[in-house]
Every structure is written in structure tokens, then in C-alpha cells.
Amino acid sequence: MTTVNFRAPSEGIKLRPSMDSSAGGEVISYLVPWVQRLLAKLGAGVLSELEEIRMRQGQTLLLRVGTKEFGITEAGILTNRLEEGVTIKADDLVKTLQIISQSSIYALEEELRNGFITLPGGHRVGMVGQAVIERGRIKTLKHISGLNFRIARQVLGAADRVIPYLIDKRNGRVYHTLLISAPQGGKTTLLRDIIRQLSDGIPGLGFPGINVGVVDERSEIAGCYAGKPQKAVGMRTDVLDRCPKAEGMLMLLRSMSPQVVATDEIGRREDAAAIEDLLNAGVTVLTTVHGSSLIDIEQRPVIRDLMGQKIFERLILLGRSRGAGTIEAIVDGRSGQTLMGKIP
């Protein structure tokens, strides 16, 4: 595999100190060599902001850098005129899959069935192609026509501003909390850091570390690779990777004695039933939901029912007013009082 230097100087882009600047370089090493060489020309500044790499057969190679999407020219220059960017061919997808699988595509059968692969470092590769159906279920994918590399980053300290609002100091417990944002709005990054801080303890708040159970259905919170978390989720955290949310919440309740259970993107009836079981057992729930506003999420029957029961004591609304992951408001889910910021 081609070795490239990811320390080239960048122009016009400032590194954000809290970002995991090595993550982009980790992912690039799994790409077909000619794409590696092109992306290496971008420099560390761009790589630190790189969020997605999309490879579609017969289409322009697309890079999401921050909130913007670019193509890349044969000279290794980003362009917002996408037609000027290099094009991905079928052979590029085949070779990329060979690199990912270490030349053993058959070893990825389970991942192909799920539609994604998790790489070391917790990065995910989504896949599309022709589904092979057996007995009414997807057995695998073939003729892969598109790959989406989503770069997993952890921002240590992302939860510093919200943590004081999530702890009931009088009773020594954590409030049931729902994080709300549009897709790619930063809710999983924030959730991960909340988990880490609750698990390790917060000396400044006099809060000892507690047992946290995580149901990571799509390997996005802890970014597990071969069952081991690749991201910092805390010393007292137990992770069920690639397990359906509802089943996983009950498994953790029965087996790991968690004080907090966290999961991502609830929305099904069985999720709500499992949450109620956790509440009856005295376990705190931390979870997320897609939505651009409180009005938006209340259009969904399952979420509306949970909100109507005032299960969530804290609602955290994320937006992009000051970039992805902006904490727009924290609301008391029972009284409706805005505790911080302004409801969008």
C-alpha cells in the first residue's frame, strides 16, 4: 500500500485543537492508492475537517469538509464545481473493498448484510449495491456501486457546558435526557462525551463515576472494532455493539447493573417499551432523536407519547447557528422552562 505524508502544510484552514486531526489520515489508508495520493495533497488542515468521502461508480469523488461538499481535481485541489472533480470507476470500488477486507471479500459477509463496515478507529464505511435476498431477508450485497466513508471523531470536552445541567446534585443521580438534532448535527459526538464523563466521574462537580451501559446498534457511539471501543467512552462503560436497541437495553438491565443506559436514535414502539422497563428499574436513560425542533419530533407518534409522559427531564437541542454541534438550548422536559440558550 502506498505510504503518504499527511503532515503537509495547509492553506487557509485552521486546525481546531479539540478535533481528532489524525482521523482523516486513518481512513485515507483504506482507499485505492491513486485516491490516497490525491487526498494527501490536501494537507493536515483539510484532513482535520474531513467528515465524509463518497465514492459512487461513474460519479465524481465527493468530500464533505465541515458543512461543505467538494470535488477534487487531478492536481489535488478542492473545487465546488463538482464536474471538475475526478471520477470513480467500478474498478476503484473493487480495489478499495479488497484493501478494506485484506483481499478476502467473503470475510465481510456479515458486514455486507448490514450495509456497513467498521474500521479500526471506529470509522464506518456504508455500502450500496444489489441486495441478495434469501427467505425474505437480505443475505448480502453484490455489485457494490457506492461507498461512503464516515470519519469518526471524538471531541473530548464536548459535553463540558451541558454536564452541570444533567446532574441532580441533591439526589446524586443523572436526569433522563434526550438529545435532539438534525442528521450530522453533532448529537452522537455530544452523547459520547456525556457517557465518558459520567463513567469516569467529574471531580469538579463532586460526581463519582457510575456504571454506564451503551447499546450501539450501528457502531457509531463507541465505534467498536472486533468488539472493542475505539473511542473514549469511560472506564465504567459496557458496550453492546451492533445489537438492536430495545433488546440491548433489556440485556444490559439484566446482566450489567447499569445506573445509566445510553443509546442512539430511538423511534420504534419497542424502543419506548424498553425505556419504560428501564425507568421502572430506576435506571437513567440517555438517548437521541433526529429532529430540527421540538415541533418536528412531536410529529412522530412514539416520541410524542414519550414526551407526553414527560419521561425526559432534560432536552438538549443542537443546531448549526455557530457551526455543527452548537448547543442551542437546554430545556427542562417536565416544566418546559428553558435552562440555557434559546429554543430555535
DAPE-V333488 format. One record per backbone hydrogen bond with DSSP energy under -0.5 kcal/mol. NH is the residue of the N-H (numbers start at 1). CO is the residue of the C=O. E is the energy in kcal/mol with one decimal. If there is no record, write none. Layout:
BEGIN
nh = (NH NH)
co = (CO CO)
e = (E E)
END
This chain:
BEGIN
nh = (6 17 19 21 23 26 27 28 29 30 31 35 36 37 38 39 40 41 41 42 43 44 47 48 49 49 50 50 51 52 53 54 55 55 56 57 58 59 61 62 63 64 65 65 66 66 68 70 71 73 76 79 82 84 85 86 88 92 93 94 95 96 97 98 99 100 101 102 102 103 104 107 108 109 112 113 114 115 116 117 119 119 122 124 125 126 126 127 128 130 131 132 133 134 137 139 140 142 145 146 147 148 149 150 150 151 151 152 156 158 160 162 163 164 165 166 166 167 168 168 169 172 173 175 177 178 179 180 181 185 190 191 192 193 194 195 196 197 198 199 200 201 202 205 206 207 208 210 212 213 214 215 216 216 217 219 225 228 230 231 233 237 238 240 241 242 243 248 249 250 251 252 253 254 255 256 257 259 260 261 262 263 264 266 272 273 274 275 276 277 278 279 280 281 281 282 283 284 286 287 289 291 297 298 299 300 301 304 305 306 307 308 309 310 311 313 313 314 315 316 317 317 318 318 319 322 323 325 325 326 326 328 328 329 330 331 332 333 333 336 339 339 340 342)
co = (4 15 16 19 20 22 23 24 25 27 28 32 32 33 34 35 36 37 38 39 40 8 43 44 45 46 46 47 64 64 149 62 53 147 54 145 88 56 86 54 70 52 63 68 49 64 65 63 79 77 73 71 80 81 82 72 59 89 89 90 91 92 93 94 95 96 97 98 99 98 101 104 105 106 108 109 110 111 111 125 117 123 119 150 117 124 148 115 146 142 129 140 131 137 134 132 132 130 128 128 55 126 53 124 148 51 149 150 154 155 157 159 159 160 162 162 163 163 166 173 167 168 168 166 285 314 287 316 289 182 186 187 188 189 190 191 192 193 194 195 196 197 207 202 203 202 206 198 236 260 238 262 214 240 215 216 228 225 222 222 231 234 212 214 239 216 240 244 245 246 247 248 249 250 251 252 252 211 211 284 213 286 215 288 268 269 270 271 272 273 274 275 276 277 278 279 278 259 261 177 179 181 293 294 296 297 299 300 301 302 303 304 305 307 306 176 311 176 331 178 315 329 180 316 326 323 320 185 319 319 323 317 326 317 340 315 337 313 331 332 330 337 330 328)
e = (-0.7 -0.7 -2.2 -1.4 -1.5 -1.8 -1.8 -2.1 -1.1 -2.3 -1.9 -1.3 -1.9 -2.4 -1.5 -2.6 -2.1 -0.7 -1.1 -1.6 -0.8 -1.8 -2.0 -1.9 -0.6 -1.3 -0.8 -0.5 -3.3 -1.2 -2.0 -2.9 -0.5 -3.1 -0.6 -2.8 -3.2 -2.4 -2.6 -2.1 -3.1 -2.3 -0.7 -2.6 -2.2 -0.6 -2.0 -3.0 -3.1 -2.6 -2.2 -2.3 -1.2 -2.6 -1.7 -2.6 -2.7 -0.7 -1.3 -1.9 -2.5 -2.0 -2.3 -1.9 -1.9 -2.5 -2.6 -0.5 -0.8 -3.3 -0.6 -1.4 -2.0 -1.3 -3.1 -1.9 -1.5 -1.4 -1.4 -1.9 -0.5 -3.5 -2.1 -2.0 -2.9 -0.5 -2.8 -2.3 -1.8 -3.1 -0.6 -2.8 -0.6 -3.1 -1.5 -3.6 -1.0 -2.7 -2.1 -1.4 -2.9 -2.3 -3.0 -3.3 -0.7 -2.5 -0.6 -0.6 -0.6 -2.1 -1.7 -0.5 -2.5 -0.6 -1.7 -0.6 -1.8 -0.6 -0.5 -3.1 -1.2 -1.2 -1.6 -2.7 -2.4 -2.5 -2.5 -3.2 -1.6 -1.2 -2.2 -2.8 -2.5 -1.6 -2.2 -2.5 -2.2 -2.4 -2.5 -2.4 -2.5 -1.9 -2.9 -1.7 -1.4 -2.2 -0.6 -1.8 -2.2 -3.0 -3.1 -2.5 -0.8 -2.7 -0.9 -1.4 -2.2 -1.5 -1.6 -1.8 -0.8 -1.0 -2.7 -3.2 -0.7 -2.8 -0.6 -2.9 -2.7 -1.5 -2.1 -2.5 -1.9 -2.1 -2.0 -2.6 -0.5 -2.3 -1.6 -2.8 -3.1 -2.0 -0.6 -2.1 -1.8 -2.1 -2.0 -2.3 -2.0 -1.6 -2.0 -2.4 -2.2 -1.1 -0.5 -1.6 -2.6 -2.4 -2.4 -2.0 -2.0 -1.8 -1.9 -1.6 -1.4 -1.5 -0.5 -3.1 -2.2 -2.0 -2.9 -2.6 -1.6 -1.4 -1.8 -1.6 -0.5 -2.0 -2.6 -2.7 -0.6 -2.8 -3.1 -0.5 -2.5 -0.7 -1.6 -1.0 -0.6 -1.6 -1.3 -2.1 -1.1 -1.5 -2.1 -2.8 -3.2 -1.6 -0.7 -2.5 -2.7 -0.7 -1.5 -2.0)
END
